[in-house]
Amino acid sequence: MRPLRLTLAAMGPFSGRVVVDFAALTSDLFLIHGATGSGKTTLLDAICFALYGVVPGSRQDRPFELRAAGAPATLASQVELDFSLGDRVYRVRRSPEQVRPKRRGDGVTRLASEAHLYELEGTHETLVCEPKVQTVNTKLRSLIGLDVHQFQQVLLLPQGKFLEFLLA
């Protein structure tokens, strides 16, 4: 699995829309670095959330905390990840459960989490499976061949877990 493009909207410290172009990198191994609070962990959380619907570590039971505090109320929190598996390219798009202002009147509307999985061929998107969170989760696990715990252990090096990685 190779990430190609990650798009975040209203997530973590990113109150707007941010695109990270991994396809522009010339190596399969890369380091994400930057100042404290710049969004490094959010990028890894977003990749994991896109693929598995959860974020690594202790934050996974609190998906509302993925939302950027300064995001406009009209901008929904969403993650989109384009990735390749062999010669195939996929796009997964997820939104966590969230609230938005009602379109009419006062108050808020609670939006359920959503997940969509597409196979990409050029500029054409083909829906791979029914756009239901559990169906997308099952299909992605079968495509990637790793569950979320294996993915986190093998492909992500979360903060404070480097010794565990070396021992594994």
N, C-alpha and C positions, 0 to 999 in steps of 0.2 A: 504494500500500500504506500503510495507516494502522494503527499498533499500537493496540489497544484495551485489552488487559490482559495483563500479563506476570506469571507466577507462577514463582518460583524455590524450589527445595528443596535445601538442603545444597550451595549453590554459592558460591564466592568467600568473602567475609567473612560471608555469611548462613548461619549454622549451622542455622537452622530453615527455616520456610516464610515467604516474603515475597510480597506481591501489590502490583503497581504498576498503578493504574487510569489509563491514558492517556486513556480515554474522557471522564474528568472535565475534561480540559484544554480550554480554549476556543479554542486556536489550533493550527494544523497545524505551527507552528514552535515548538520549545521548547528550553530549555537545561537540561542536567542539571548541577548544581553541588553542591559539598559539600566537607567536609574530606578531606585525604589519607587514603586507606584506608577511606573510608566506603562504597565499592561502586559508584561512578559507572561505572567501566570495566566492572565485572562486569555491569551492566545492559545495556550495549551489546554486550558479548561474548555475553550470554544471548540477545539478539534475533538476532544473527548465527548463533549456534549453533542456535537453534530453526529458522531458515529454511534454513540451509545445512549444518549438521552440523560446522562448523569455527568457530574463534574468530579474530578479526582478529590480524594481526601475527605476531610470533615465537612466540606461545603455541599456535598451531594444531596443532603436532606433539605436544603434550603434554596430551591431554584429561583425564588424571587430575588435573592441577593445577586443574581447575575445581572440584573437590570442596572443600568447606569443611573446614578442619582440625579445627574443634571440633564438627562435626556428629555426632549420635548414630549409632552403627554401624547401627542399625535403620532409619534414614531414608535412602532412596536419593536420589542426586543426580538432579534432573529439572528441565526447563524446559518451560513451557507458554506459548504465545503465541496470543492471539486477535487477529486482524487482519481488516481489511476491504479488499476489492478491488472498487471500484465499489459495487454494492448487495449483494454477497455477503460473508458473514462466514465465516472459517475458523478452525480451531484446530489448531495443530501441537504435538505433545507429543514431546519427545525426552529420552532418557537416555544419557549417555556410557557407554562401557565402564567398569566399576567392579567392586570387590570388596565382599563383605559377609561377615559371620561365617556359618559353616555353621549350619544350624538344629539339627543334631544333631552332637555331638562337637566336636572342636577343629578349627581351621583356617578357611580362607576359601573362598568360592565366587566365581569370576569370572563376572560378568554381561556379556553382549554388549550393545553399543549398540542402542538401539531407537528407532523413529520411527513416529508415527501422524499421519495428516492427516484431519481431519473438516471437513465443511461444517456450519455451524450454522444452524438455523432455529428461532428461539425457544429453547426448552430442549432441542430434539432435535438429536442429533449423528448425521450420516451419514458413514460411512467413505468417503473419496474414492477411495482406491486401496489396494492391498495394503500392509499394515503392515511393509514392509521398508525399510531405510535407503535403499538406492539408488533404489527405486521412488518413495519420498517425495521424495528429492532431485530427481529428474527432474521430477516433477509440480510441485513448488514453483518450480523454475526456469522452467517453461513458464507458470505462473500469473503470477509476478512479472515475468518478461521480462528479468531481469538475472541474470548469473552473480555469484558471490560477490565477485569483484574489482570489478565495476561497482557492486554494492550498497555495498561499503565506500567506494568513491570518491565516489559520488553521495549516499548517505543517511547515512553516518557520518562524523564528523570525528574520527578517532583522534588521541590525543595526539601532538604533534610533527609532524602532517601538514597543518596549516592552510595553510602556504605552498604545498604541492603542490595543495591544493584551489583556492586562488586562481589558480595558474598554469594549472590545468586549465580 
